Amino acid sequence: MDSESKAKTEQLLAEAFTGLLHISQRSGVTIKRMRKLMAMVQVRDMKRQGMTHQRIKAASGFSLKTIRRLLKMDVREDGSD
């Protein structure tokens, strides 16, 4: 991806995150919980694409232990940490 496309993508994501942040603040969802949910969604999506745990590790930067934990997490887990 060229730097212009990357910059545009990051700008679009920042705008989307701003909207999500406003929604989460009104609902009492912490930023820490949002990060955990984003990580879980990212890892689950990579797994659905058929990626191995090793490839997920390389693409995400998460440890294998964290990847296994995220794959076991339930979206409805208590987010009060």
C-alpha positions as CSV (number, residue, x, y, z in Angstrom):
1,M,0.0,0.0,0.0
2,D,1.4,3.4,-0.9
3,S,1.8,6.1,1.7
4,E,-1.1,8.2,0.3
5,S,-3.5,5.3,0.5
6,K,-2.3,4.4,3.9
7,A,-2.8,8.0,5.1
8,K,-6.3,8.1,3.7
9,T,-7.1,4.8,5.3
10,E,-5.8,6.0,8.7
11,Q,-7.9,9.2,8.3
12,L,-11.0,7.1,7.6
13,L,-10.3,4.9,10.6
14,A,-9.8,7.9,12.9
15,E,-13.2,9.2,11.9
16,A,-14.8,5.9,12.4
17,F,-13.1,5.5,15.8
18,T,-14.3,8.9,16.9
19,G,-17.9,7.9,16.2
20,L,-17.4,4.6,18.1
21,L,-15.7,6.4,21.0
22,H,-18.8,8.7,21.4
23,I,-21.1,5.7,21.3
24,S,-19.0,3.8,23.8
25,Q,-18.7,6.7,26.2
26,R,-22.5,7.1,26.3
27,S,-22.8,3.4,27.0
28,G,-20.1,3.2,29.6
29,V,-17.7,1.0,27.6
30,T,-14.1,1.9,28.5
31,I,-11.3,2.4,25.9
32,K,-9.6,-0.6,27.5
33,R,-12.6,-2.8,26.8
34,M,-12.8,-1.4,23.2
35,R,-9.2,-2.4,22.6
36,K,-9.9,-5.9,23.9
37,L,-12.9,-6.3,21.6
38,M,-11.0,-5.0,18.6
39,A,-8.2,-7.5,19.3
40,M,-10.7,-10.3,19.6
41,V,-12.5,-9.4,16.4
42,Q,-9.2,-9.1,14.5
43,V,-7.9,-12.5,15.7
44,R,-11.2,-14.2,15.0
45,D,-11.4,-12.8,11.6
46,M,-7.9,-13.9,10.7
47,K,-8.8,-17.4,12.0
48,R,-12.0,-17.4,9.8
49,Q,-9.8,-16.6,6.8
50,G,-7.9,-19.8,7.5
51,M,-4.7,-18.2,8.9
52,T,-2.6,-20.3,11.3
53,H,-1.8,-19.1,14.8
54,Q,1.7,-18.4,13.6
55,R,0.5,-16.2,10.7
56,I,-1.9,-14.5,13.1
57,K,1.0,-13.9,15.5
58,A,3.1,-12.4,12.7
59,A,0.3,-10.1,11.4
60,S,-1.1,-9.0,14.7
61,G,2.0,-8.9,17.0
62,F,0.1,-10.9,19.7
63,S,1.7,-13.8,21.4
64,L,0.4,-17.3,20.8
65,K,-0.9,-17.4,24.4
66,T,-2.9,-14.1,23.7
67,I,-4.2,-15.4,20.4
68,R,-5.5,-18.6,22.1
69,R,-7.1,-16.5,24.9
70,L,-8.7,-14.1,22.4
71,L,-10.2,-17.0,20.4
72,K,-11.8,-18.3,23.6
73,M,-13.2,-15.0,24.7
74,D,-16.9,-14.4,24.6
75,V,-18.0,-11.0,23.3
76,R,-20.4,-10.8,26.3
77,E,-17.6,-11.3,28.8
78,D,-17.8,-8.7,31.6
79,G,-15.8,-5.7,30.4
80,S,-15.4,-4.2,33.8
81,D,-11.6,-4.3,34.0
